Amino acid sequence: MISLHGVSKTYNEGRPNQVTALHGIDLAIAPGVTVFMGPSGSGKTTLLSLVGCMARPTTGRITLDGEVISSLPERFLTDLRRRRFGFVFQRFNLIRGLSVLENVMLPAAPLGEERAVVEARALARLESLGLAGKARMPVEVLSGGETQRAAIARAMVNDAPVLIADEPTANLDTALTHRFLDIVAALRAEGKTVILTSHDPRIIAAAPVTAVVEMQDGTVLEVRS
Amino acid sequence: MSALNRQRALLDFTVAALARRRIKNLALVAVFATVVFLLASAMFFASSLRREAEATLAGAPDLIVQNLSLGRQAMIDAADLPKIAAIRGVATAEGRLWGYYYDRISGANYTVMVPSAADLVPPPGEVIVGEAVPRVRDFKWQGTPLFLSRHEGDLVRFDIARTLGSDVALISADLVLMNEVDFRSFFNVPAGKFTDLAVTVRNPRELSTVVEKASAALPDARFVTREDIARTYQKLFDWREGVMVALAFVAMLAFAIFAAEKATGLSAEEAREIGILKAIGWDTRDVIAMKLWEGGLVSGGAFLLGTVIAYAHVFWAGAPLFASVLKGWAVIYPDFRLTPAIDALQLGTLLLLTTLPYAAATVVPVWRTAAADPDAVMR
């Protein structure tokens, strides 16, 4: 369970271009599939960053399973990102020039595990997502859907219990969106928590989704379960 | 084991990252290696010359006594020899015959002398020459005689008994050795006259006392000790090496500007990549370790490359790039290969001076970027 208490986030504080992206958010995210929805500028991505320990709130606190994580020093936040969260970025952000397998193994590099162990785990993830045949290929040759699946494999290679994805279907067609939802359903079946941002109605209405958080202008308008 | 695996994984990624930007990195290594090559070449050259000079001086007399006339060196009387030999502490004292010969055919000056070592004294009518003499005379066949023109204008034929090896070429390149009779005859030096006197002493610590006594015995003479000659050589090389170091400094400066430009910031792609790595669980330390590996591979590789090329340039190819600046106090530049001599301390200093600033220039902007929240990469 992830909880946010009075969380706000201001960027460029004290400068002329100061902007407050979130205003006093109170929210509880239960295990399952949660979607943050709302128009551009509503604060979805900022909220996702805070939940995923990629930024700190300006005010308020965030807890993970009852433990306050928003005030932890950087190295603890890194450890949380490494072990508890997997990220799928809107543009997927695979590193060009590396193979699919090398990209998927990247989050495990700092863990100090045997290369063979990490490689076996990464290949298993790729196989479960139907990408085993492309493991040795450079990421540049992947299609849009394959790139997304490679990004998901990378996010899950450390077996993180929480998958965070920012607008994961923004650049995908209907068939690939359904394929993504199948993956989300499979992850949920594995007991993972999935947190997404989206304004795609197909996502919001999809079967695996357990909660929808509607946002606007940096505030939560409604939470539907 | 875990730390080793972590470093191996970081190194794997580093190598892949270097390969991805291979053109940029190869250019960087080329610039870096050129700077190292210039500095290392100057160092190798100077070290080797110093060692050669030291080896040469090791066989030199402790003291040279020269007669002065009107403030210039003049022939010294053989009668002065017993006065020096009689000084307590003097082991040997002998008269030397040597001088310079201007060769109008080649436009070069030869150093002509009568050797003190018996095995170097050629038979009458023959000479032993340094390796440069047949070269400047363009002798194409072994056994070609050497004709030298005397003051009177007549040509004197000398057969070449043998040519000296290149191991002491620094000072022997322009040498022509002949026996005493031939020397006196060729230069019209009367019997009882020498160019100077060579003196060895039993205890080098008593040299100053010997010089003091010799000065009293020969008030018009000049006394040159081996240390005086060594100091002169040292000054000569310090000056020449200084020229090279000044040139290399300019190259270093250019590299420093290059490194400073790199230190001012990362490219958008590099910054984005660091953001991704941080977001997927890399620590700031992991990113810095990866960049240190990268800097180490680039600067270490360039250092190795520059040093190996410098070694080949100096010791195999004879340093064609700057030999004319650094080499030779023989009048004809010797064409010889220096004996490899590497000053480990100097090389270590060069390693530190080249790799550490580069590592710092690489790591500082990375640290600044990596220490920030990875949030920006989400946008």
Contacts between the chains, C-beta under 8 A, distances in Angstrom:
chain1	res1	chain2	res2	distance
A	45	B	378	5.6
A	45	B	379	6.5
A	46	B	375	8.0
A	48	B	378	6.8
A	49	B	373	7.9
A	49	B	375	4.4
A	49	B	378	5.2
A	52	B	279	7.9
A	54	B	278	7.9
A	54	B	279	5.7
A	54	B	373	6.0
A	54	B	374	4.8
A	54	B	375	4.6
A	54	B	377	7.8
A	54	B	378	6.3
A	55	B	373	4.6
A	55	B	374	8.0
A	55	B	375	3.6
A	56	B	373	7.0
A	74	B	284	6.8
A	74	B	371	7.7
A	75	B	283	6.2
A	75	B	284	8.0
A	78	B	278	7.4
A	78	B	281	6.5
A	78	B	282	7.3
A	78	B	283	4.5
A	78	B	284	7.6
A	81	B	278	8.0
A	81	B	279	6.9
A	81	B	280	7.4
A	81	B	281	4.9
A	81	B	374	7.9
A	82	B	280	7.9
A	82	B	281	3.1
A	82	B	282	8.0
A	83	B	281	7.6
A	86	B	280	7.9
A	87	B	279	5.4
A	87	B	280	6.1
A	89	B	276	7.6
A	89	B	279	7.5
A	89	B	377	6.9
A	89	B	378	6.3
A	90	B	378	7.5
A	93	B	272	7.6
A	93	B	276	4.7
A	93	B	279	7.8
A	93	B	377	6.6
A	95	B	273	6.1
A	95	B	276	6.5
A	96	B	20	7.2
A	97	B	16	6.9
A	97	B	17	7.7
A	97	B	19	7.2
A	97	B	20	3.3
A	98	B	13	8.0
A	98	B	16	5.5
A	98	B	20	7.5
A	102	B	12	7.9
A	102	B	13	7.6
A	102	B	16	6.3
A	105	B	9	7.8
A	106	B	13	7.0
A	106	B	277	7.1
A	106	B	280	6.0
A	106	B	282	7.9
A	107	B	280	4.3
A	107	B	281	4.6
A	107	B	282	7.8
A	108	B	9	7.4
A	109	B	6	7.2
A	109	B	9	3.8
A	109	B	10	6.1
A	109	B	12	7.7
A	109	B	13	6.1
A	109	B	282	7.2
A	109	B	286	7.2
A	110	B	6	5.8
A	110	B	9	7.4
A	110	B	10	7.6
A	110	B	281	6.7
A	110	B	282	5.6
A	110	B	283	6.1
A	110	B	286	4.5
A	111	B	2	7.9
A	111	B	6	7.2
A	112	B	1	7.6
A	112	B	2	3.3
A	112	B	3	6.2
A	112	B	4	7.8
A	112	B	5	4.6
A	112	B	6	3.9
A	112	B	9	7.7
A	113	B	2	7.6
A	113	B	5	6.1
A	114	B	5	6.1
A	115	B	5	6.9
A	115	B	8	6.8
A	115	B	9	6.7
A	115	B	12	7.7
A	118	B	9	7.6
A	154	B	280	6.7
A	155	B	280	7.6
A	158	B	281	6.9
A	166	B	378	5.8
